[in-house]
Amino acid sequence: MKDFDYIIIGGGCAGLSLAYELEIKKKLKNKTLAIIDNRTNYNRDKTWSFWKVNPHNFDDCVIKNWKDFSINIPNKTNYVSCARTPYQSINSGLFYKKIFNRLEKNQNIKFLKTINDINVSKSLIFNSLHNIKPNKKDLWQHFAGFEIEVEKKNLDSEIMNLMDFDCEQKNSVHFFYTLPYSKSRALVETTWLSNMMDETEKNYEDQLRNYIEKNLNIKNYKILYEEQGKIPLFHPTTVKNNNEISIGTAGGMTRLSTGYTFLNIQEHSKYICNNLEKINKVKKFEIKKKYKFLDKIFLKVLSKHPQRMPEIFYDMFTANNEKVINFLSNKSSVLEDISIILKMPKLLFLRELI
Ligand SMILES: Cc1cc2nc3c(=O)[nH]c(=O)nc-3n(C[C@H](O)[C@H](O)[C@H](O)COP(=O)(O)OP(=O)(O)OC[C@H]3O[C@@H](n4cnc5c(N)ncnc54)[C@H](O)[C@@H]3O)c2cc1C
């Protein structure tokens, strides 16, 4: 049996972000770390996007920054500026490569496929695994995307489209999301917020082809990369031992109203690293309670009144843009929170609150 000072279970976004932070802050000079992951490869599998409200370690993995975005419902478009906190997209393939290049140089770090040969009793464990049992009450953000190359180099790469609700909603919330990386390349995603019980929501390929051809009016294109995933809009329950800390999605780092997780993972990694020696004594790092409370009401309204949501999202972005971005990125002041709440249909939200 091998002993390690630290064990990271799950070498995905959270596990590798934490390992990288520990390494660059020189916490692994005299300590050993095992990273356990059963993957067969570290090819690009995700695109992580967010408003850059905080500095992070991965600016060199950014595909593109946008200072403007749009959101639309049928017959209405709102153009929004985010120059102070640009919207960024990270290529997970570059992220994995950068982290492995750095970690592989440290002999104290071992990459393993299973935990079976490790004596875990004396280690501090950071665990990003979770076990979700299907429950039809749970809401998910589920989506699929094509990164396309268009024959005519005529995309407007200066503005991205955060949400286009001009599409079939069924009894859920559905929108398309378009990230134009250049005049000829864009990631187009179809996204649903639902309990995933309606199988017809999952014919993603047809939805994407139809949207690209009919809405974006692009007839000749090549698919360069495909991505598919689902993000739980609830916090998975985890069973933990005393020497174990949950990280990533398992650690509650997802903002439930939006699915944004990446920057919370980066903040959590920094917090762990700064408090490593006393991590079991300091306050647990979590998304602030006010956001958890407001998101819970928001999701109740969403599941009971999905047909109202396109308008609600649209109206939210007609408030002061910076306030909305701060709110969705967990950085808003109380005054900013109030101004967002005032933009919501009051009766609907009050009913769910009561
Ligand atoms: C396709 C996709 C796109 C996303 N886009 C965004 C975005 O744009 N912005 C944003 O903020 N968030 C986004 N998210 C949400 C979130 O940022 C990601 O899910 C992020 O990867 C979560 O990090 P994690 O470490 O918790 O999980 P993961 O990155 O999934 O890492 C978990 C790791 O555990 C490993 N593993 C699983 N089971 C085992 C096992 N039994 N034994 C050993 N290893 C195991 C896996 O191989 C994986 O490497 C996205 C999620 C998905 C799925």
The ligand as an SDF file (V2000), in Angstrom:
LIG
                    3D

 53 58  0  0  0  0  0  0  0  0999 V2000
  -19.9770   19.7290  -21.5110 C   0  0  0  0  0  0  0  0  0  0  0  0
  -19.9570   20.6750  -20.3360 C   0  0  0  0  0  0  0  0  0  0  0  0
  -19.7790   22.0430  -20.5680 C   0  0  0  0  0  0  0  0  0  0  0  0
  -19.7510   22.9180  -19.4610 C   0  0  0  0  0  0  0  0  0  0  0  0
  -19.6010   24.2590  -19.6990 N   0  0  0  0  0  0  0  0  0  0  0  0
  -19.4960   25.1190  -18.6640 C   0  0  0  0  0  0  0  0  0  0  0  0
  -19.2780   26.5010  -18.8860 C   0  0  0  0  0  0  0  0  0  0  0  0
  -19.3020   26.9640  -20.0280 O   0  0  0  0  0  0  0  0  0  0  0  0
  -19.0780   27.3090  -17.8130 N   0  0  0  0  0  0  0  0  0  0  0  0
  -19.0770   26.8340  -16.5320 C   0  0  0  0  0  0  0  0  0  0  0  0
  -18.8510   27.6120  -15.5940 O   0  0  0  0  0  0  0  0  0  0  0  0
  -19.3450   25.5330  -16.2940 N   0  0  0  0  0  0  0  0  0  0  0  0
  -19.5650   24.6690  -17.3200 C   0  0  0  0  0  0  0  0  0  0  0  0
  -19.7940   23.3320  -17.0680 N   0  0  0  0  0  0  0  0  0  0  0  0
  -19.9990   22.9120  -15.6690 C   0  0  0  0  0  0  0  0  0  0  0  0
  -18.6760   22.5940  -14.9410 C   0  0  0  0  0  0  0  0  0  0  0  0
  -17.7720   23.6710  -15.0500 O   0  0  0  0  0  0  0  0  0  0  0  0
  -18.0230   21.3540  -15.4560 C   0  0  0  0  0  0  0  0  0  0  0  0
  -18.8800   20.2710  -15.3400 O   0  0  0  0  0  0  0  0  0  0  0  0
  -16.7140   21.0200  -14.7500 C   0  0  0  0  0  0  0  0  0  0  0  0
  -16.0350   20.0970  -15.5460 O   0  0  0  0  0  0  0  0  0  0  0  0
  -16.9560   20.4500  -13.3460 C   0  0  0  0  0  0  0  0  0  0  0  0
  -15.7430   20.0470  -12.8050 O   0  0  0  0  0  0  0  0  0  0  0  0
  -15.6010   18.7410  -11.8990 P   0  0  0  0  0  0  0  0  0  0  0  0
  -14.1730   18.5940  -11.6100 O   0  0  0  0  0  0  0  0  0  0  0  0
  -16.5820   18.8090  -10.7990 O   0  0  0  0  0  0  0  0  0  0  0  0
  -16.0940   17.5480  -12.8430 O   0  0  0  0  0  0  0  0  0  0  0  0
  -15.3130   16.9230  -14.0910 P   0  0  0  0  0  0  0  0  0  0  0  0
  -14.5810   17.9790  -14.8210 O   0  0  0  0  0  0  0  0  0  0  0  0
  -16.3370   16.1540  -14.8340 O   0  0  0  0  0  0  0  0  0  0  0  0
  -14.2530   15.9590  -13.4430 O   0  0  0  0  0  0  0  0  0  0  0  0
  -14.5900   14.7470  -12.8390 C   0  0  0  0  0  0  0  0  0  0  0  0
  -13.4730   13.7570  -13.1650 C   0  0  0  0  0  0  0  0  0  0  0  0
  -13.7230   12.5460  -12.4480 O   0  0  0  0  0  0  0  0  0  0  0  0
  -13.3670   11.4640  -13.2640 C   0  0  0  0  0  0  0  0  0  0  0  0
  -14.0940   10.2740  -12.7990 N   0  0  0  0  0  0  0  0  0  0  0  0
  -15.4140   10.0330  -12.8910 C   0  0  0  0  0  0  0  0  0  0  0  0
  -15.7170    8.8540  -12.3060 N   0  0  0  0  0  0  0  0  0  0  0  0
  -14.5520    8.3400  -11.8340 C   0  0  0  0  0  0  0  0  0  0  0  0
  -14.2190    7.1730  -11.1030 C   0  0  0  0  0  0  0  0  0  0  0  0
  -15.1410    6.2860  -10.7560 N   0  0  0  0  0  0  0  0  0  0  0  0
  -12.9230    6.9720  -10.7780 N   0  0  0  0  0  0  0  0  0  0  0  0
  -11.9800    7.8880  -11.1180 C   0  0  0  0  0  0  0  0  0  0  0  0
  -12.2460    9.0220  -11.7930 N   0  0  0  0  0  0  0  0  0  0  0  0
  -13.5180    9.2470  -12.1360 C   0  0  0  0  0  0  0  0  0  0  0  0
  -13.7330   11.9010  -14.6630 C   0  0  0  0  0  0  0  0  0  0  0  0
  -12.9910   11.1910  -15.6400 O   0  0  0  0  0  0  0  0  0  0  0  0
  -13.3950   13.3870  -14.6320 C   0  0  0  0  0  0  0  0  0  0  0  0
  -12.1040   13.6290  -15.1460 O   0  0  0  0  0  0  0  0  0  0  0  0
  -19.9010   22.4390  -18.1370 C   0  0  0  0  0  0  0  0  0  0  0  0
  -20.1380   21.0740  -17.9490 C   0  0  0  0  0  0  0  0  0  0  0  0
  -20.1770   20.2120  -19.0280 C   0  0  0  0  0  0  0  0  0  0  0  0
  -20.4700   18.7530  -18.7660 C   0  0  0  0  0  0  0  0  0  0  0  0
  1  2  1  0
  2  3  1  0
  2 52  2  0
  3  4  2  0
  4  5  1  0
  4 50  1  0
  5  6  2  0
  6  7  1  0
  6 13  1  0
  7  8  2  0
  7  9  1  0
  9 10  1  0
 10 11  2  0
 10 12  1  0
 12 13  2  0
 13 14  1  0
 14 15  1  0
 14 50  1  0
 15 16  1  0
 16 17  1  0
 16 18  1  0
 18 19  1  0
 18 20  1  0
 20 21  1  0
 20 22  1  0
 22 23  1  0
 23 24  1  0
 24 25  2  0
 24 26  1  0
 24 27  1  0
 27 28  1  0
 28 29  2  0
 28 30  1  0
 28 31  1  0
 31 32  1  0
 32 33  1  0
 33 34  1  0
 33 48  1  0
 34 35  1  0
 35 36  1  0
 35 46  1  0
 36 37  1  0
 36 45  1  0
 37 38  2  0
 38 39  1  0
 39 40  1  0
 39 45  2  0
 40 41  1  0
 40 42  2  0
 42 43  1  0
 43 44  2  0
 44 45  1  0
 46 47  1  0
 46 48  1  0
 48 49  1  0
 50 51  2  0
 51 52  1  0
 52 53  1  0
M  END
$$$$
